[in-house]
Amino acid sequence: MRLTTAVKMIVNGQFSLMLKLMKTGTEFYRACFVVSAISEGVYAAFTDKRATVDQLVGKRTGISNREGLEAWLELGVSLGELDRSGNEYRIAGKLSLALLDPTHDGYQAFFEEIVKHHYLYVMETPAKLRDNASFPFDESIGRLIARSSRISEPFISAAVDDVVPRRGAFSLLEVGCGSGTYIRHAAARNPELSSVGLELQEQVAVAARENIRNWGLEGRVAIEHCDVRKYESGQRFDLITFHQNIYYFLPAERVALAEKALGFLKPGGRVLITTICRGGGPAAQVLNIWVSTTQGHGRLPDPEELCHQLKDAGFSDVKKKRLMPFESFWAFVAKP
């Protein structure tokens, strides 16, 4: 590049803009590459995080185009997510290695959710709104959402600890139980606790039942594939929980939903709602786009709004508590 060209680009701001775009583009490529490498099983085909192109072509990955695969792997090298020594590639990037840690499965799922699904909502929402259309509810990603939601587990578990006693007979109804992890946490906290978990998505309910069986909780926990709006039972509960799903109900439905929950409570029982609310950072804003533009869903609640809705439903004592510093993530505990 000529010096005069560089000076012109600096003066008119194009050089700075180019650097910003290149940096942003690199991180976009990194996110796409890592998610693809994990979700498409390429990283799983490595042995001890190492593999040659010859080892990756064929049965291990189902990929037959050697040149295309090599070009894709070289992107990983340029991003620093892979190292190459001769013909051998090694998984080396900090992001790749962190997400491949089995204890970080929730973060792996959340990252896949961002790249594959949040991206679509950000890109396609203006066109949907222009056509006065909504996104369809996609049940196929239920397991991914159940996995990714576990990144909130430390905060939600702390909220559960606040309302579940350590001993004594105690009954729990969990609405939208997902993987069943919070039922498991409550059952571990109180050995006398019994629970019913309701799950709207059939494939998620199947996975939750399998988890409950693997955790040895079948005698204490029942998972039902059911919409809470249609749920009927003569049983009454000490606690009813809604974790990260109040926005699966339209704002106009939330008072009636709370009224129904009130009808399933024992005297002295409580309802616990944990949810992202309006006013958070970019991830929360994308979630608000998602639920505001998807069929059958509703926008994120405002904390004060949700407190008023619970009181309108007949709860006299409603308290809210921020669960995560610097984020609009709240717990609401309501008593009749």
Legacy VTK file of the C-alpha trace (Angstrom):
# vtk DataFile Version 3.0
C-alpha trace
ASCII
DATASET POLYDATA
POINTS 336 float
0.000 0.000 0.000
1.305 3.454 -0.886
1.935 5.843 1.973
-0.413 8.411 0.449
-3.190 5.803 0.253
-2.660 4.861 3.898
-2.736 8.507 4.962
-5.974 9.103 3.084
-7.586 6.047 4.707
-6.475 7.201 8.150
-7.705 10.741 7.632
-11.163 9.753 6.355
-11.569 7.060 9.013
-11.605 4.110 6.611
-8.465 2.528 8.056
-9.932 2.473 11.576
-13.222 1.146 10.245
-11.444 -1.591 8.292
-9.596 -2.742 11.424
-12.822 -2.818 13.447
-14.622 -4.815 10.758
-11.743 -7.271 10.456
-11.679 -7.791 14.226
-15.453 -8.243 14.419
-15.440 -10.513 11.373
-12.702 -12.686 12.870
-14.714 -13.259 16.033
-17.811 -14.014 13.935
-15.841 -16.594 11.939
-14.434 -18.027 15.172
-17.889 -18.492 16.656
-19.189 -20.175 13.504
-16.142 -22.425 13.172
-16.126 -23.643 16.769
-19.869 -24.291 16.889
-19.714 -26.146 13.574
-16.695 -28.208 14.680
-18.542 -29.320 17.813
-22.131 -29.676 16.607
-21.187 -31.432 13.336
-18.990 -33.952 15.138
-15.655 -32.940 13.601
-13.947 -32.374 16.943
-15.393 -35.660 18.189
-13.529 -37.415 15.350
-10.158 -36.232 16.712
-8.217 -38.686 18.889
-6.637 -37.034 21.925
-7.443 -33.736 20.183
-5.300 -34.687 17.161
-6.131 -35.865 13.637
-4.908 -35.787 10.056
-7.109 -34.952 7.082
-6.887 -38.587 5.985
-8.232 -39.687 9.386
-11.097 -37.189 9.242
-12.230 -37.983 5.707
-14.672 -40.892 5.581
-16.533 -42.774 8.274
-15.416 -40.659 11.204
-17.094 -37.518 9.909
-19.113 -38.623 6.880
-17.137 -36.076 4.804
-15.709 -37.209 1.456
-14.511 -33.902 -0.011
-10.893 -33.821 1.107
-10.042 -30.437 -0.421
-13.098 -28.781 1.067
-12.369 -30.248 4.503
-8.756 -29.141 4.343
-9.814 -25.604 3.410
-12.238 -25.567 6.363
-9.550 -26.851 8.761
-7.167 -24.142 7.572
-9.739 -21.560 8.652
-9.450 -23.074 12.124
-5.671 -22.700 11.936
-5.912 -19.051 10.880
-8.249 -18.394 13.815
-5.874 -20.083 16.271
-8.451 -22.729 17.185
-6.323 -25.405 15.480
-2.568 -25.912 15.212
-1.067 -27.742 12.254
2.215 -29.623 12.233
2.821 -31.226 8.861
-0.352 -33.149 8.020
-1.616 -33.301 11.602
-4.097 -30.873 13.145
-4.421 -30.311 16.891
-7.262 -28.621 18.773
-5.477 -25.748 20.467
-7.723 -22.689 20.809
-8.772 -21.553 24.269
-12.424 -21.277 23.239
-12.505 -24.738 21.651
-10.775 -26.388 24.609
-13.012 -24.655 27.152
-16.210 -25.685 25.365
-15.002 -29.284 24.978
-14.645 -29.580 28.769
-17.511 -31.938 29.786
-18.300 -29.738 32.788
-19.053 -26.851 30.399
-21.830 -28.562 28.432
-24.327 -25.808 29.251
-21.979 -23.166 27.851
-21.365 -25.282 24.757
-25.124 -25.498 24.169
-25.597 -21.774 24.847
-22.902 -20.887 22.315
-24.554 -23.131 19.721
-27.882 -21.468 20.524
-26.350 -18.024 19.898
-24.745 -18.933 16.588
-27.529 -21.039 15.110
-30.685 -19.489 16.535
-30.097 -16.058 18.069
-28.402 -15.105 14.800
-31.550 -15.922 12.818
-33.782 -13.875 15.104
-31.481 -10.854 14.879
-31.192 -11.117 11.091
-34.737 -12.080 10.143
-36.917 -10.149 12.601
-37.261 -6.950 10.506
-38.493 -8.986 7.521
-40.956 -10.896 9.720
-42.293 -7.678 11.183
-42.577 -6.118 7.747
-44.703 -9.093 6.667
-46.712 -8.929 9.926
-45.633 -12.527 10.596
-44.285 -14.445 13.597
-41.638 -17.102 13.912
-43.089 -20.601 14.417
-42.467 -22.348 17.713
-39.575 -24.744 17.028
-39.875 -27.782 19.284
-36.845 -29.446 17.659
-34.401 -27.306 19.668
-35.973 -28.175 23.015
-33.095 -30.330 24.199
-30.553 -27.694 23.187
-32.448 -25.041 25.159
-32.710 -27.390 28.151
-28.930 -27.863 28.038
-28.083 -24.188 27.540
-30.377 -23.081 30.353
-28.063 -24.858 32.788
-25.640 -21.919 32.731
-28.168 -20.246 35.047
-28.089 -23.228 37.397
-25.946 -21.727 40.203
-28.256 -18.725 40.493
-31.534 -20.638 40.224
-30.306 -23.323 42.625
-29.600 -20.629 45.200
-33.177 -19.354 44.777
-34.495 -22.911 45.230
-32.449 -23.295 48.411
-34.199 -20.236 49.835
-37.654 -21.876 49.606
-37.030 -25.632 50.058
-36.467 -26.818 53.640
-33.691 -29.314 54.335
-35.997 -31.815 56.037
-39.642 -32.751 56.398
-42.311 -33.925 53.961
-42.468 -31.425 51.106
-44.191 -31.517 47.716
-43.040 -29.648 44.613
-44.758 -28.974 41.301
-42.305 -27.755 38.683
-43.824 -26.196 35.567
-41.555 -26.602 32.538
-39.104 -28.970 34.196
-36.662 -29.144 31.254
-33.911 -31.648 32.002
-35.154 -32.045 35.584
-31.976 -30.615 37.053
-33.740 -28.265 39.504
-35.999 -31.063 40.717
-32.844 -33.088 41.286
-31.308 -30.209 43.242
-34.408 -29.823 45.412
-34.590 -33.594 46.005
-30.936 -33.663 47.066
-31.526 -30.777 49.453
-34.509 -32.485 51.098
-34.536 -36.334 51.127
-38.273 -36.328 51.961
-39.256 -34.145 49.001
-41.542 -35.527 46.278
-42.212 -33.809 42.972
-44.249 -33.669 39.797
-42.569 -32.108 36.778
-44.672 -30.803 33.884
-43.050 -30.456 30.462
-44.754 -29.127 27.348
-42.303 -30.566 24.807
-42.529 -34.329 24.449
-38.891 -34.986 23.553
-37.748 -32.921 26.533
-40.139 -34.835 28.830
-38.699 -38.126 27.555
-35.164 -36.916 28.294
-36.222 -35.694 31.762
-37.742 -39.095 32.606
-34.501 -40.768 31.567
-32.539 -38.381 33.781
-34.848 -39.005 36.743
-34.383 -42.751 36.275
-30.592 -42.407 36.010
-30.528 -40.255 39.143
-32.445 -42.880 41.124
-35.433 -40.594 41.760
-38.240 -42.563 40.069
-39.954 -43.303 43.379
-40.071 -39.629 44.328
-40.507 -37.803 41.017
-43.035 -38.104 38.184
-42.593 -36.323 34.855
-45.734 -35.557 32.860
-45.907 -34.368 29.251
-48.521 -31.690 29.799
-49.385 -28.034 29.277
-49.913 -26.531 32.731
-52.963 -24.679 31.391
-54.621 -28.069 30.890
-53.198 -29.773 33.968
-55.695 -31.171 36.474
-54.871 -32.873 39.759
-56.349 -33.334 43.182
-52.866 -33.067 44.692
-51.824 -29.855 46.409
-48.237 -28.674 46.687
-46.017 -26.813 49.109
-44.129 -25.142 46.291
-44.744 -24.455 42.597
-41.804 -23.325 40.471
-41.479 -21.686 37.058
-37.861 -21.481 35.939
-37.007 -19.429 32.857
-40.354 -19.973 31.154
-42.828 -17.267 32.191
-42.294 -15.732 28.738
-43.736 -18.884 27.145
-47.067 -17.340 28.164
-48.510 -14.148 26.713
-48.555 -11.189 29.141
-52.378 -11.263 29.101
-52.293 -14.931 30.222
-49.978 -14.490 33.188
-52.583 -13.459 35.770
-54.739 -16.479 34.898
-51.631 -18.681 35.037
-50.830 -17.396 38.525
-54.456 -17.943 39.580
-54.228 -21.545 38.427
-50.984 -22.034 40.361
-52.655 -20.563 43.444
-55.334 -23.251 43.181
-52.713 -26.011 43.398
-51.059 -24.675 46.557
-51.452 -26.041 50.058
-52.215 -23.500 52.772
-48.976 -21.671 53.409
-47.547 -22.755 50.071
-45.476 -20.557 47.775
-44.768 -19.925 44.116
-41.204 -19.308 42.920
-40.611 -17.711 39.510
-37.087 -17.203 38.174
-36.761 -15.279 34.924
-34.800 -12.887 32.798
-36.691 -9.595 32.766
-36.654 -6.561 30.527
-33.716 -4.215 30.751
-30.784 -6.633 30.540
-27.727 -6.829 28.299
-27.502 -7.965 24.646
-28.242 -11.647 25.343
-31.366 -10.681 27.292
-32.401 -8.316 24.506
-32.097 -11.110 21.938
-34.173 -13.350 24.191
-36.789 -10.598 24.302
-36.786 -10.437 20.486
-37.160 -14.223 20.376
-40.136 -14.444 22.696
-41.770 -11.263 21.380
-41.804 -12.561 17.795
-42.525 -16.292 18.294
-46.027 -17.747 18.084
-47.576 -18.372 21.502
-44.825 -16.588 23.423
-44.810 -13.192 25.109
-42.263 -10.482 25.787
-40.077 -10.548 28.856
-41.803 -9.206 31.974
-40.889 -6.026 33.762
-40.075 -6.844 37.426
-42.691 -4.476 38.852
-45.246 -5.601 36.276
-44.844 -9.253 37.287
-45.220 -8.366 40.964
-48.497 -6.590 40.184
-49.743 -9.529 38.109
-49.089 -11.945 40.970
-50.999 -9.676 43.345
-53.854 -9.392 40.854
-54.004 -13.207 40.853
-54.609 -13.272 44.615
-51.130 -13.404 46.150
-50.849 -10.979 49.050
-47.115 -11.241 49.718
-44.799 -10.915 46.694
-41.060 -10.365 46.990
-38.473 -10.002 44.243
-34.705 -10.492 44.350
-32.030 -9.912 41.714
-30.161 -13.190 41.174
-27.289 -12.098 38.949
-25.216 -8.935 39.427
-25.398 -6.445 36.547
-28.073 -8.472 34.746
-31.864 -8.331 34.804
-32.284 -11.848 36.195
-34.805 -12.063 39.051
-36.489 -14.429 41.480
-40.067 -13.778 42.615
-41.562 -15.512 45.658
-45.319 -15.193 46.107
-47.473 -16.271 49.043
-51.302 -16.197 49.282
LINES 1 337
336 0 1 2 3 4 5 6 7 8 9 10 11 12 13 14 15 16 17 18 19 20 21 22 23 24 25 26 27 28 29 30 31 32 33 34 35 36 37 38 39 40 41 42 43 44 45 46 47 48 49 50 51 52 53 54 55 56 57 58 59 60 61 62 63 64 65 66 67 68 69 70 71 72 73 74 75 76 77 78 79 80 81 82 83 84 85 86 87 88 89 90 91 92 93 94 95 96 97 98 99 100 101 102 103 104 105 106 107 108 109 110 111 112 113 114 115 116 117 118 119 120 121 122 123 124 125 126 127 128 129 130 131 132 133 134 135 136 137 138 139 140 141 142 143 144 145 146 147 148 149 150 151 152 153 154 155 156 157 158 159 160 161 162 163 164 165 166 167 168 169 170 171 172 173 174 175 176 177 178 179 180 181 182 183 184 185 186 187 188 189 190 191 192 193 194 195 196 197 198 199 200 201 202 203 204 205 206 207 208 209 210 211 212 213 214 215 216 217 218 219 220 221 222 223 224 225 226 227 228 229 230 231 232 233 234 235 236 237 238 239 240 241 242 243 244 245 246 247 248 249 250 251 252 253 254 255 256 257 258 259 260 261 262 263 264 265 266 267 268 269 270 271 272 273 274 275 276 277 278 279 280 281 282 283 284 285 286 287 288 289 290 291 292 293 294 295 296 297 298 299 300 301 302 303 304 305 306 307 308 309 310 311 312 313 314 315 316 317 318 319 320 321 322 323 324 325 326 327 328 329 330 331 332 333 334 335
